[in-house]
Amino acid sequence: MKVVIVGGTGLIGKAVAERLQDRHDVIVVGHRGGDYRVDIHSADSIKQLFTQIGHFDALVVATGQASGRFKPLMEMTPQDYYDSLNSKLMGQVSLVLAALPKINDGGSCTLTSGILNEDP
């Protein structure tokens, strides 16, 4: 299988890539490194990524929380929430929507969670 791992240079993504690389063709995508680079805040960057990669069998999204806001609840502003949602949630949604036309029949998308699963 051809597996695309977005966030593949980070802690979780790197572990996923290492686990899959012996059995699959793994493509590592990162913000600053990897086989390809993408800015998950940019629809153009995401579209360009999948145009370059072409068709594939599985997408794993293990992007980090680089622009998420970590503050006590009473200190959070609406902009803090927007930035956090745009970083993790909408980045993942945008990746999946752009990937759908490129995923082979029977393919899959797997979205991961990190620290926010434990400590929202």
C-alpha positions in Angstrom: 0.0 0.0 0.0 1.0 3.6 -0.6 0.5 5.4 2.7 0.8 9.2 3.1 1.6 10.3 6.7 1.0 14.1 7.2 2.8 15.1 10.3 5.2 12.2 9.7 8.2 14.2 11.1 6.6 14.6 14.5 6.5 12.4 17.5 3.4 10.4 16.7 3.8 10.5 12.9 7.4 9.3 13.0 6.4 6.3 15.1 3.6 5.5 12.7 6.0 5.8 9.7 8.6 3.5 11.4 5.9 0.9 12.1 4.6 0.9 8.5 7.8 1.3 6.5 8.7 -2.4 6.3 5.4 -3.4 4.8 4.2 -0.3 2.8 5.4 2.5 0.6 5.4 5.3 3.2 5.4 9.0 2.1 6.3 11.3 5.0 4.8 14.8 4.8 5.8 17.6 7.2 5.6 21.3 7.6 9.4 21.8 7.4 10.7 18.3 6.4 9.9 14.9 5.0 9.4 13.7 1.5 6.9 16.5 0.8 6.0 19.7 2.7 2.6 21.1 3.4 1.0 24.0 5.2 -2.3 22.6 6.5 -3.7 26.2 6.9 -3.5 26.7 3.2 -5.9 25.1 0.8 -3.5 25.8 -2.1 -0.6 24.1 -0.3 -2.8 21.0 0.5 -4.1 20.8 -3.1 -0.5 21.0 -4.5 0.6 18.3 -2.1 -2.0 15.8 -3.4 -1.4 16.8 -7.0 2.3 16.0 -6.5 1.7 12.7 -4.7 -1.0 11.4 -7.0 -3.1 8.4 -6.1 -2.5 6.5 -2.8 -4.2 4.0 -0.6 -4.2 5.5 2.9 -3.9 8.9 4.6 -2.7 9.2 8.2 -3.0 12.7 9.7 -0.8 13.1 12.8 -0.3 16.9 12.7 0.8 18.6 15.8 -0.6 21.6 17.8 1.9 24.1 16.7 -0.5 27.0 16.7 -2.9 25.8 19.3 -3.5 27.9 22.4 -2.8 26.5 25.8 -4.2 28.8 28.5 -6.6 28.6 31.4 -10.2 28.8 30.3 -10.8 32.3 31.7 -7.8 33.6 29.8 -8.9 32.2 26.4 -10.2 34.7 23.8 -12.4 33.9 20.8 -9.3 34.3 18.6 -7.5 31.7 20.7 -10.3 29.2 20.1 -10.4 30.0 16.4 -6.6 29.6 16.0 -6.7 26.2 17.9 -9.7 24.9 15.9 -8.1 26.1 12.6 -4.8 24.4 13.5 -5.9 20.9 14.4 -9.6 20.3 13.5 -9.9 22.3 10.2 -6.4 21.3 9.1 -7.4 17.7 9.3 -10.8 18.3 7.7 -9.1 20.2 4.8 -6.6 17.4 4.3 -9.3 14.7 4.1 -11.5 16.7 1.7 -8.6 17.4 -0.6 -7.4 13.7 -0.4 -10.7 12.1 -1.3 -10.3 12.3 -5.1 -6.8 10.8 -4.8 -7.6 7.9 -2.5 -7.8 4.6 -4.3 -11.0 2.4 -4.0 -11.0 0.8 -0.6 -8.6 3.3 0.8 -8.8 5.0 4.2 -8.2 8.2 6.2 -7.0 7.9 9.8 -7.0 11.0 12.0 -5.0 11.1 15.2 -5.3 13.0 18.4 -2.5 14.0 20.8 -2.4 15.8 24.1 -5.7 17.5 23.6 -7.3 14.1 23.9 -6.1 14.0 27.5 -6.0 17.6 28.5 -8.4 19.8 26.4 
